[in-house]
Amino acid sequence: MKKLRNIGIYYTVFGFLLMISFVFTNLWRISIVGITLLLVYFFLKIIYKKNRIETKLTKQQLQLWNFILIIFPFIYILFTSWYVWRPYNQTIILPKNYDGVVAIQYDRPDGQKEKWTGGFLGIGASRIIEVDTTGIAKTQFKFHNNAIPFLGVKQNYQNKGGLKIYYENDLNNEIIIGADGKYQTYKNQNIKHPNIYFTGLTKYPLIIFVITKTKKYDNYFLNEEEMINEYKIKHNQEPILGTFLNIHKLNNRYNKYYKLQEYYLKD
């Protein structure tokens, strides 16, 4: 009975410590296990007047159970953290010297079949997505959302560390190392090479970005003055200072790419 009580206290306190942490706050629900065990303990102690629970387990088996119950909260944290924060590994291959808008569409039955590269025994492998000369890639891959609704945890940057972009003629070198969509601008150190600008759509069902050189930026995006004017017309007021800082919005010529979302909204 004392072991039941102690394990209950252990899980309850563990959950409370997770609750007040800044990293694992949402994992406090493990305390539910502790509270349940304590309720069982008090029920048996007060209602049934039990001082001990009879068991056929040997001393060694009881020790093993104690060990499992003690390390389980740590396994719970490690597994949950891995599951939620694992990157969505994908390798996007562009046509040689491609310059323009790139739109990746997921979960398309008529898209290219699933292909993988790298990894060990299937672990850590990267999905291969090939973009055609129009900048469009339809893939049958589904984009996992890295969420555990019951625990209230989800990842906001699935691409972080997992998105790699290459030209088909240079598969050994990323166009820009680390261009994974967490930020909107990735500039190449060599000004003769293109930069990568993400539009804010970096998750399922779409990823839309532009690869181009600095001097061609205005060919694809609204400048700040145009965005301010558009905001005034739409909201009938001045935007807050800094509203459009580092935001890339495709100009009207390329608005059709945003409309790709309609395909998913219909289903």
RODO-602922 format. One record per residue (C-alpha): residue in three letters; z, x, y. Coordinates in Angstrom, 1 decimal, decimal comma, padded with zeros to 4 digits, always signed. Each point is the difference from the previous one (the first is absolute). Example, Ala and Ser with C-alpha at 12.3 -4.5 7.8 and 13.67 -1.06 7.14 Angstrom:
(r 'Ala' (+007,8 +012,3 -004,5))
(r 'Ser' (-000,7 +001,4 +003,4))
***
This chain:
(r 'Met' (+000,0 +000,0 +000,0))
(r 'Lys' (+000,8 +002,8 +002,4))
(r 'Lys' (-003,4 +001,5 -000,7))
(r 'Leu' (-001,7 -003,3 +000,9))
(r 'Arg' (+002,0 -000,2 +003,2))
(r 'Asn' (-000,7 +003,6 +000,9))
(r 'Ile' (-003,8 -000,3 -000,6))
(r 'Gly' (+000,0 -003,2 +002,1))
(r 'Ile' (+001,7 +001,8 +002,9))
(r 'Tyr' (-002,3 +003,0 -000,4))
(r 'Tyr' (-003,2 -002,2 +000,3))
(r 'Thr' (+001,4 -002,0 +002,9))
(r 'Val' (+001,0 +003,1 +002,0))
(r 'Phe' (-003,3 +001,6 -000,9))
(r 'Gly' (-001,9 -003,0 +001,4))
(r 'Phe' (+002,1 +000,0 +003,1))
(r 'Leu' (-000,7 +003,7 +000,7))
(r 'Leu' (-003,7 -000,7 -000,4))
(r 'Met' (+000,3 -002,9 +002,4))
(r 'Ile' (+001,4 +002,2 +002,8))
(r 'Ser' (-002,4 +002,9 -000,7))
(r 'Phe' (-003,1 +000,5 +002,2))
(r 'Val' (-002,3 +000,7 -002,9))
(r 'Phe' (+000,8 -002,3 -002,9))
(r 'Thr' (+001,4 -003,0 +001,9))
(r 'Asn' (-002,1 -002,6 -001,8))
(r 'Leu' (+001,2 +001,2 -003,4))
(r 'Trp' (+003,5 -001,5 +000,5))
(r 'Arg' (-000,8 -002,7 -002,5))
(r 'Ile' (+001,3 +002,2 -002,8))
(r 'Ser' (+003,5 -001,1 +001,2))
(r 'Ile' (-000,8 -003,4 -001,5))
(r 'Val' (+000,4 +001,6 -003,4))
(r 'Gly' (+003,4 +001,3 +001,1))
(r 'Ile' (+001,2 -003,3 +001,4))
(r 'Thr' (-001,2 -001,8 -003,2))
(r 'Leu' (+002,0 +002,5 -002,2))
(r 'Leu' (+003,1 -000,5 +002,2))
(r 'Leu' (-000,3 -003,8 -000,3))
(r 'Val' (-000,3 +000,4 -003,8))
(r 'Tyr' (+003,1 +002,2 +000,0))
(r 'Phe' (+002,1 -002,4 +002,1))
(r 'Phe' (-001,2 -003,0 -002,1))
(r 'Leu' (+001,0 +001,7 -003,3))
(r 'Lys' (+003,3 +001,4 +001,5))
(r 'Ile' (+001,2 -003,2 +001,8))
(r 'Ile' (-001,5 -002,8 -002,0))
(r 'Tyr' (+000,0 +001,4 -003,6))
(r 'Lys' (+003,0 +002,4 +000,6))
(r 'Lys' (-001,9 +002,8 -001,7))
(r 'Asn' (+001,2 +003,6 +000,4))
(r 'Arg' (-002,7 +001,6 -002,0))
(r 'Ile' (-003,4 -000,8 -001,4))
(r 'Glu' (-000,5 +000,6 -003,7))
(r 'Thr' (-003,1 +001,9 -000,9))
(r 'Lys' (-001,5 +001,6 -003,2))
(r 'Leu' (-001,5 +002,9 +002,0))
(r 'Thr' (+001,2 +003,5 -000,9))
(r 'Lys' (+001,7 +002,2 +002,6))
(r 'Gln' (-003,3 +002,1 +000,3))
(r 'Gln' (-002,0 -003,2 +000,5))
(r 'Leu' (+002,4 -001,2 +002,7))
(r 'Gln' (-000,3 +003,4 +001,7))
(r 'Leu' (-003,8 -000,3 +000,0))
(r 'Trp' (+000,2 -003,4 +001,5))
(r 'Asn' (+002,4 +001,2 +002,7))
(r 'Phe' (-002,4 +002,9 +000,8))
(r 'Ile' (-003,0 -002,4 +000,2))
(r 'Leu' (+001,8 -002,4 +002,3))
(r 'Ile' (+001,1 +002,8 +002,3))
(r 'Ile' (-003,4 +001,7 +000,3))
(r 'Phe' (-002,0 -003,3 +000,2))
(r 'Pro' (+000,5 -000,5 +003,8))
(r 'Phe' (-001,5 +003,4 +000,6))
(r 'Ile' (-003,0 -000,7 -002,3))
(r 'Tyr' (-000,3 -003,3 +001,9))
(r 'Ile' (-000,4 +001,8 +003,3))
(r 'Leu' (-002,3 +002,7 -001,3))
(r 'Phe' (-002,3 -002,4 -001,9))
(r 'Thr' (-000,1 -002,6 +002,9))
(r 'Ser' (-000,7 +002,8 +002,6))
(r 'Trp' (-002,8 +001,4 -002,2))
(r 'Tyr' (-001,6 -003,4 -000,6))
(r 'Val' (+000,1 -001,1 +003,6))
(r 'Trp' (-000,9 +003,2 +001,7))
(r 'Arg' (-002,6 +001,4 -002,4))
(r 'Pro' (-003,4 +000,4 +001,8))
(r 'Tyr' (-003,1 -001,9 -000,9))
(r 'Asn' (-002,1 +003,0 -001,1))
(r 'Gln' (-003,7 -000,4 +000,9))
(r 'Thr' (-002,9 +002,3 +000,6))
(r 'Ile' (-002,6 -001,3 +002,4))
(r 'Ile' (-003,3 +001,7 -000,2))
(r 'Leu' (-002,4 -000,4 +002,9))
(r 'Pro' (-003,8 +000,8 +000,1))
(r 'Lys' (-000,9 +003,4 +001,2))
(r 'Asn' (+000,6 +000,4 +003,8))
(r 'Tyr' (+000,7 -003,8 +000,3))
(r 'Asp' (+000,9 -001,0 +003,6))
(r 'Gly' (+001,2 -003,6 +000,7))
(r 'Val' (+002,2 -002,8 -001,1))
(r 'Val' (+001,4 +000,0 -003,6))
(r 'Ala' (+001,3 -003,2 -001,6))
(r 'Ile' (+001,7 +000,0 -003,4))
(r 'Gln' (+000,3 -003,4 -001,6))
(r 'Tyr' (+002,4 -000,4 -003,0))
(r 'Asp' (+000,2 -002,5 -002,8))
(r 'Arg' (-003,7 -000,7 +000,0))
(r 'Pro' (-001,3 -001,2 -003,5))
(r 'Asp' (-003,5 +001,1 +001,1))
(r 'Gly' (+001,2 +003,4 +001,1))
(r 'Gln' (-000,3 +003,4 -001,6))
(r 'Lys' (+002,0 +000,5 -003,2))
(r 'Glu' (+003,3 +001,8 -000,1))
(r 'Lys' (-000,3 +003,7 -000,2))
(r 'Trp' (+002,7 +002,6 +000,1))
(r 'Thr' (+000,4 +003,7 +000,6))
(r 'Gly' (+002,8 +002,6 -000,5))
(r 'Gly' (+003,5 -000,8 -001,2))
(r 'Phe' (+001,7 +000,9 -003,2))
(r 'Leu' (-000,1 -002,4 -002,9))
(r 'Gly' (-000,9 -002,7 +002,5))
(r 'Ile' (+003,0 +000,8 +002,3))
(r 'Gly' (-000,8 +000,8 +003,6))
(r 'Ala' (-003,8 -000,6 -000,4))
(r 'Ser' (-002,0 -001,1 +003,0))
(r 'Arg' (-002,4 -002,9 +000,2))
(r 'Ile' (-003,5 +000,9 +000,9))
(r 'Ile' (-001,8 -002,2 +002,6))
(r 'Glu' (-003,5 +000,9 +001,0))
(r 'Val' (-001,4 -001,2 +003,4))
(r 'Asp' (-003,7 -000,8 +000,3))
(r 'Thr' (-002,2 +000,9 +002,9))
(r 'Thr' (+000,9 -003,1 +001,9))
(r 'Gly' (+003,7 +001,0 +000,0))
(r 'Ile' (+001,0 -002,8 -002,3))
(r 'Ala' (+001,8 +000,4 -003,3))
(r 'Lys' (+000,9 -002,9 -002,3))
(r 'Thr' (+002,4 +000,9 -002,8))
(r 'Gln' (+001,6 -001,9 -002,9))
(r 'Phe' (+003,2 +001,8 +000,6))
(r 'Lys' (+003,0 -002,1 +001,1))
(r 'Phe' (+002,2 +001,4 +002,7))
(r 'His' (+003,6 -000,1 -001,2))
(r 'Asn' (+002,5 -001,1 +002,6))
(r 'Asn' (+003,0 +002,2 -001,1))
(r 'Ala' (+002,4 -002,9 +000,4))
(r 'Ile' (+003,1 -001,3 -001,8))
(r 'Pro' (+000,5 -003,4 +001,6))
(r 'Phe' (+003,5 -000,6 -001,6))
(r 'Leu' (+001,3 +003,2 +001,5))
(r 'Gly' (-001,8 -000,6 +003,3))
(r 'Val' (-001,6 +003,4 +000,0))
(r 'Lys' (-003,7 +000,9 +000,6))
(r 'Gln' (-002,0 +002,9 +001,2))
(r 'Asn' (-001,9 -000,2 +003,3))
(r 'Tyr' (-002,1 +003,1 -000,4))
(r 'Gln' (-001,4 -000,1 -003,5))
(r 'Asn' (-002,8 +002,5 +000,9))
(r 'Lys' (+002,5 +002,6 +001,2))
(r 'Gly' (-000,7 +003,2 -001,9))
(r 'Gly' (-002,4 -001,8 -002,4))
(r 'Leu' (-003,2 -000,5 +002,0))
(r 'Lys' (-002,6 +002,8 -000,1))
(r 'Ile' (-003,4 -000,1 +001,7))
(r 'Tyr' (-002,9 +002,2 -001,0))
(r 'Tyr' (-003,7 +000,5 +000,6))
(r 'Glu' (-002,0 -000,2 -003,3))
(r 'Asn' (-001,4 +003,4 +000,6))
(r 'Asp' (+003,5 +001,6 +000,4))
(r 'Leu' (+002,4 -001,5 -002,5))
(r 'Asn' (+002,3 +003,1 +000,2))
(r 'Asn' (+001,0 -000,5 +003,6))
(r 'Glu' (+001,4 -003,1 +001,7))
(r 'Ile' (-001,8 -000,8 +003,2))
(r 'Ile' (+003,4 +000,0 +001,8))
(r 'Ile' (+003,1 +000,9 -002,1))
(r 'Gly' (+002,6 -002,7 +000,2))
(r 'Ala' (-002,2 -002,7 +001,5))
(r 'Asp' (+001,7 -002,8 -001,9))
(r 'Gly' (+000,1 -002,9 +002,5))
(r 'Lys' (+003,6 +000,2 +000,9))
(r 'Tyr' (-001,0 +001,0 +003,5))
(r 'Gln' (-003,1 -001,2 +001,8))
(r 'Thr' (-001,5 +003,3 +001,1))
(r 'Tyr' (-000,8 +003,1 -002,0))
(r 'Lys' (-001,8 +002,7 +001,9))
(r 'Asn' (-001,9 +002,9 -001,6))
(r 'Gln' (+001,0 +003,4 +001,2))
(r 'Asn' (-003,6 +001,0 +000,1))
(r 'Ile' (-001,6 -002,1 +002,8))
(r 'Lys' (-003,4 +000,3 -001,7))
(r 'His' (+001,4 -002,1 -002,8))
(r 'Pro' (+000,8 -003,8 +000,1))
(r 'Asn' (+003,3 -001,6 +000,6))
(r 'Ile' (+001,4 -003,0 -001,9))
(r 'Tyr' (+001,2 -003,1 +001,9))
(r 'Phe' (+001,8 -002,8 -001,8))
(r 'Thr' (-000,3 -003,5 +001,4))
(r 'Gly' (+003,4 -001,3 -001,1))
(r 'Leu' (-001,4 -001,6 -003,2))
(r 'Thr' (+001,4 +002,5 -002,5))
(r 'Lys' (+001,2 -002,2 -002,8))
(r 'Tyr' (-001,2 -002,7 -002,5))
(r 'Pro' (-002,4 -001,7 +000,2))
(r 'Leu' (-001,8 +002,5 +002,3))
(r 'Ile' (+000,0 +003,5 +001,3))
(r 'Ile' (-002,2 +000,5 +003,1))
(r 'Phe' (-000,4 +003,3 +001,8))
(r 'Val' (-002,6 +001,9 +002,0))
(r 'Ile' (-001,1 +003,5 -000,6))
(r 'Thr' (-001,8 +001,5 +002,9))
(r 'Lys' (+000,1 +002,9 +002,6))
(r 'Thr' (+002,0 -000,3 +003,2))
(r 'Lys' (-003,1 -000,4 +002,2))
(r 'Lys' (-001,1 -003,1 -002,0))
(r 'Tyr' (+003,3 -001,8 +000,2))
(r 'Asp' (-001,2 -002,5 +002,6))
(r 'Asn' (-002,9 -001,0 -002,3))
(r 'Tyr' (+002,5 -001,7 -002,3))
(r 'Phe' (+003,1 -000,9 +001,9))
(r 'Leu' (+001,0 -001,9 +003,2))
(r 'Asn' (+001,3 +002,3 +002,7))
(r 'Glu' (+003,4 -000,7 +001,6))
(r 'Glu' (-001,5 -001,8 +003,0))
(r 'Glu' (-002,0 -002,3 -002,4))
(r 'Met' (+003,1 -000,8 -002,1))
(r 'Ile' (+002,0 -000,8 +003,2))
(r 'Asn' (-002,7 -002,4 +001,2))
(r 'Glu' (-000,2 -001,6 -003,4))
(r 'Tyr' (+003,8 -000,4 +000,0))
(r 'Lys' (-000,1 -001,6 +003,4))
(r 'Ile' (-002,6 -002,6 -001,0))
(r 'Lys' (+001,8 -000,8 -003,2))
(r 'His' (+003,6 -000,2 +001,3))
(r 'Asn' (-000,6 -000,6 +003,7))
(r 'Gln' (+002,4 +002,7 +001,0))
(r 'Glu' (+000,2 +003,8 +000,4))
(r 'Pro' (+000,9 +002,0 -003,1))
(r 'Ile' (+003,3 +001,9 -000,2))
(r 'Leu' (-000,5 +003,7 +001,0))
(r 'Gly' (-000,9 +002,1 -003,0))
(r 'Thr' (-001,0 -003,0 -002,2))
(r 'Phe' (-003,2 +001,6 -001,1))
(r 'Leu' (+001,3 +003,6 -000,5))
(r 'Asn' (-001,8 +001,5 -002,9))
(r 'Ile' (-001,4 -003,3 -001,2))
(r 'His' (-003,6 -000,1 -001,2))
(r 'Lys' (-001,8 -003,3 +000,1))
(r 'Leu' (-003,6 -000,3 -001,1))
(r 'Asn' (-002,3 -001,2 +002,7))
(r 'Asn' (-002,0 -003,3 -000,2))
(r 'Arg' (-002,9 +001,8 -001,8))
(r 'Tyr' (+002,3 +000,6 -003,0))
(r 'Asn' (+002,2 -003,1 +000,0))
(r 'Lys' (-001,8 -001,0 -003,2))
(r 'Tyr' (+002,3 +002,4 -001,8))
(r 'Tyr' (+003,1 -001,9 +000,9))
(r 'Lys' (-001,6 -003,2 -001,2))
(r 'Leu' (+000,0 +001,5 -003,6))
(r 'Gln' (+003,5 -001,5 -000,2))
(r 'Glu' (-001,5 -003,4 -000,2))
(r 'Tyr' (-001,2 +000,7 -003,5))
(r 'Tyr' (+003,6 +000,3 -001,2))
(r 'Leu' (+001,4 -002,9 +002,2))
(r 'Lys' (-002,4 -002,4 -001,7))
(r 'Asp' (+001,4 +000,7 -003,5))
***
